[in-house]
Amino acid sequence: MFALLLWMMFTEPQDPMAVFKRMEGNWSVQFLQIDEAGNYLPIGSSDSEFKVLLDGKLVQETTTVKTAQNVFPIINQFSYDSVRGVYRKSSTDAVSGNMDIQEGELNNGLIHFTNTKYQTWFVTPSGTELGFYLIFEFMDADRMVMTARLSTDHGETWDDFQILHYNRVK
């Protein structure tokens, strides 16, 4: 028992940012969005670049989303709050300029994020406040899937919304 305690005290803790650091590089992203019939249809794409910054404390994704209606840049940043034991994701786009702040945890290899704690709702032109629940699934070193759910009632209920397929550009 004493040996186990010593090993735990002097063993380097696993890097919680490792899951995002492995994203470093260039990615092609395909966006699918659910329609009224419950089918996911392609709506756009983007080219993303992930960079590891601040000695590995921050991973930044710079991307430009291209749909039939819009082309707009977004910057996403990922970090880990070791004091509180949560991941954070911030997103700022060139449409609203608002920073959406989300918190999440790693469960069974998936990272779950929501923006309900900070209430950084995306506000539509009609005034509807949208909440987002994001799940990041790291398939392997060259593929990641982000599933987005949407709430129009501040996180009381969630509806399927989008799936983003990330594929590494080689």
NUZA-140519 format. One line per 10 residues: number of its first residue (from 1); their letters; for each residue x, y, z of C-alpha. Coordinates in nm, 4 decimals, decimal comma, padded with zeros to 6 digits, always signed. Example, Ala and Ser with C-alpha at 12.3 -4.5 7.8 and 13.67 -1.06 7.14 Angstrom:
REM NUZA-140519
1	AS	+01,2300:-00,4500:+00,7800 ~ +01,3670:-00,1060:+00,7140
This chain:
REM NUZA-140519
1	MFALLLWMMF	+00,0000:+00,0000:+00,0000 ~ +00,2846:+00,2371:+00,0861 ~ +00,4456:+00,1736:-00,2554 ~ +00,1177:+00,2626:-00,4295 ~ +00,0959:+00,5857:-00,2311 ~ +00,4553:+00,6796:-00,3252 ~ +00,3896:+00,5975:-00,6910 ~ +00,0793:+00,8209:-00,6894 ~ +00,2691:+01,1080:-00,5248 ~ +00,5620:+01,1080:-00,7670
11	TEPQDPMAVF	+00,4042:+00,9985:-01,0945 ~ +00,3517:+01,2721:-01,3504 ~ -00,0244:+01,3351:-01,3871 ~ -00,1750:+01,2646:-01,7279 ~ -00,2110:+01,5759:-01,9429 ~ -00,5860:+01,6513:-01,9706 ~ -00,5178:+01,8628:-02,2822 ~ -00,3618:+01,5674:-02,4676 ~ -00,6960:+01,4877:-02,6302 ~ -00,7058:+01,8347:-02,7915
21	KRMEGNWSVQ	-00,3303:+01,8664:-02,8553 ~ -00,3453:+01,5697:-03,0895 ~ -00,5770:+01,7787:-03,3093 ~ -00,2852:+02,0053:-03,4044 ~ -00,2743:+02,0479:-03,7809 ~ -00,5163:+02,0978:-04,0678 ~ -00,8617:+01,9431:-04,0965 ~ -01,1470:+01,9288:-04,3461 ~ -01,4904:+01,9550:-04,1835 ~ -01,8282:+01,8532:-04,3261
31	FLQIDEAGNY	-02,1447:+01,9942:-04,1634 ~ -02,4716:+01,7997:-04,1556 ~ -02,7925:+01,9531:-04,0171 ~ -03,1166:+01,7813:-03,9256 ~ -03,4288:+01,8655:-04,1251 ~ -03,7949:+01,8509:-04,0183 ~ -03,8147:+01,4826:-04,1197 ~ -03,5251:+01,3908:-03,8907 ~ -03,2689:+01,3387:-04,1683 ~ -02,9184:+01,4822:-04,1519
41	LPIGSSDSEF	-02,8396:+01,6702:-04,4743 ~ -02,5099:+01,8295:-04,5827 ~ -02,5190:+02,2079:-04,5359 ~ -02,1580:+02,3208:-04,5587 ~ -01,7926:+02,2683:-04,4962 ~ -01,4881:+02,4341:-04,3514 ~ -01,1137:+02,4083:-04,3446 ~ -00,9835:+02,4168:-03,9875 ~ -00,6400:+02,4639:-03,8392 ~ -00,5661:+02,3602:-03,4804
51	KVLLDGKLVQ	-00,2672:+02,5142:-03,3001 ~ -00,1271:+02,4299:-02,9574 ~ -00,0492:+02,7556:-02,7724 ~ +00,0716:+02,8781:-02,4319 ~ +00,2959:+02,5786:-02,3621 ~ +00,0074:+02,3396:-02,4231 ~ -00,2434:+02,5130:-02,1978 ~ -00,4603:+02,6253:-02,4925 ~ -00,5602:+02,4709:-02,8246 ~ -00,7051:+02,7085:-03,0820
61	ETTTVKTAQN	-00,9102:+02,6173:-03,3866 ~ -00,9306:+02,8769:-03,6620 ~ -01,1883:+02,7985:-03,9274 ~ -01,4072:+02,9547:-04,1939 ~ -01,7531:+02,8021:-04,2294 ~ -01,8892:+02,7898:-04,5843 ~ -02,2609:+02,7312:-04,6433 ~ -02,4911:+02,8214:-04,9317 ~ -02,6045:+03,1288:-04,7348 ~ -02,2871:+03,2434:-04,5562
71	VFPIINQFSY	-01,9118:+03,2384:-04,5313 ~ -01,7822:+03,3413:-04,1897 ~ -01,4740:+03,2829:-03,9755 ~ -01,4892:+03,1320:-03,6265 ~ -01,2211:+03,0956:-03,3610 ~ -01,2672:+02,8184:-03,1037 ~ -01,0407:+02,7841:-02,8022 ~ -01,0111:+02,4809:-02,5734 ~ -00,8532:+02,4729:-02,2268 ~ -00,8665:+02,2759:-01,9034
81	DSVRGVYRKS	-00,9331:+02,4266:-01,5606 ~ -00,7353:+02,1949:-01,3331 ~ -00,8671:+02,3632:-01,0165 ~ -01,2318:+02,2944:-01,1038 ~ -01,1667:+01,9821:-01,3129 ~ -01,3569:+02,1039:-01,6204 ~ -01,2810:+02,1685:-01,9843 ~ -01,3726:+02,5044:-02,1328 ~ -01,4487:+02,5954:-02,4912 ~ -01,4990:+02,9454:-02,6216
91	STDAVSGNMD	-01,6276:+03,0302:-02,9670 ~ -01,6380:+03,3685:-03,1347 ~ -01,7627:+03,4173:-03,4898 ~ -01,7572:+03,7116:-03,7265 ~ -02,1390:+03,7203:-03,7482 ~ -02,2348:+03,8164:-03,3928 ~ -01,8930:+03,8782:-03,2407 ~ -02,0251:+03,7323:-02,9145 ~ -01,8083:+03,4851:-02,7257 ~ -01,9960:+03,1675:-02,6405
101	IQEGELNNGL	-01,8392:+03,0053:-02,3312 ~ -01,9031:+02,6394:-02,2613 ~ -01,7918:+02,4013:-01,9893 ~ -01,7660:+02,0273:-02,0023 ~ -01,6248:+01,7038:-01,8752 ~ -01,4602:+01,3966:-02,0217 ~ -01,6880:+01,0927:-01,9814 ~ -01,6179:+00,7547:-02,1445 ~ -01,3836:+00,9116:-02,4010 ~ -01,6329:+01,1846:-02,4982
111	IHFTNTKYQT	-01,6152:+01,5500:-02,4009 ~ -01,9564:+01,7051:-02,3313 ~ -01,9911:+02,0866:-02,3391 ~ -02,2865:+02,3195:-02,2697 ~ -02,3244:+02,6962:-02,2510 ~ -02,5968:+02,6835:-01,9878 ~ -02,3762:+02,7681:-01,6858 ~ -02,2620:+03,1037:-01,8233 ~ -02,5823:+03,1644:-02,0208 ~ -02,3860:+03,2812:-02,3239
121	WFVTPSGTEL	-02,6827:+03,2163:-02,5495 ~ -02,6613:+03,2769:-02,9230 ~ -02,9395:+03,5254:-02,9935 ~ -03,1146:+03,4961:-03,3300 ~ -03,2382:+03,8036:-03,5220 ~ -03,5884:+03,7281:-03,3865 ~ -03,4573:+03,7348:-03,0271 ~ -03,4623:+03,3580:-02,9571 ~ -03,1850:+03,2556:-02,7176 ~ -03,0159:+02,9328:-02,8258
131	GFYLIFEFMD	-02,8300:+02,6979:-02,5957 ~ -02,5870:+02,4391:-02,7293 ~ -02,4863:+02,0958:-02,6023 ~ -02,1774:+01,9675:-02,7853 ~ -02,0262:+01,6206:-02,7732 ~ -01,6742:+01,5660:-02,9066 ~ -01,5868:+01,2087:-03,0004 ~ -01,2263:+01,1410:-03,0959 ~ -01,2497:+00,8451:-03,3345 ~ -00,8765:+00,8131:-03,3987
141	ADRMVMTARL	-00,5785:+01,0377:-03,4775 ~ -00,7333:+01,1418:-03,8098 ~ -01,1066:+01,1647:-03,7353 ~ -01,3268:+01,3469:-03,4869 ~ -01,7043:+01,3934:-03,4726 ~ -01,8807:+01,6814:-03,2999 ~ -02,2533:+01,6336:-03,2375 ~ -02,4517:+01,9482:-03,1556 ~ -02,7854:+01,9604:-02,9805 ~ -02,9907:+02,2799:-02,9575
151	STDHGETWDD	-03,2128:+02,4263:-02,6847 ~ -03,4552:+02,7148:-02,7157 ~ -03,5595:+02,6942:-02,3485 ~ -03,2256:+02,7546:-02,1728 ~ -03,1295:+02,3881:-02,1516 ~ -03,4559:+02,2422:-02,0225 ~ -03,4865:+02,0306:-02,3398 ~ -03,2437:+01,9519:-02,6210 ~ -03,3107:+01,8760:-02,9895 ~ -03,0765:+01,7187:-03,2431
161	FQILHYNRVK	-02,9180:+01,9893:-03,4583 ~ -02,5864:+01,9253:-03,6370 ~ -02,3094:+01,6725:-03,6825 ~ -01,9617:+01,7863:-03,7876 ~ -01,7206:+01,5315:-03,9323 ~ -01,3540:+01,6311:-03,8958 ~ -01,0970:+01,4569:-04,1170 ~ -00,7262:+01,5317:-04,1003 ~ -00,5726:+01,6774:-04,4153 ~ -00,2535:+01,4883:-04,4998
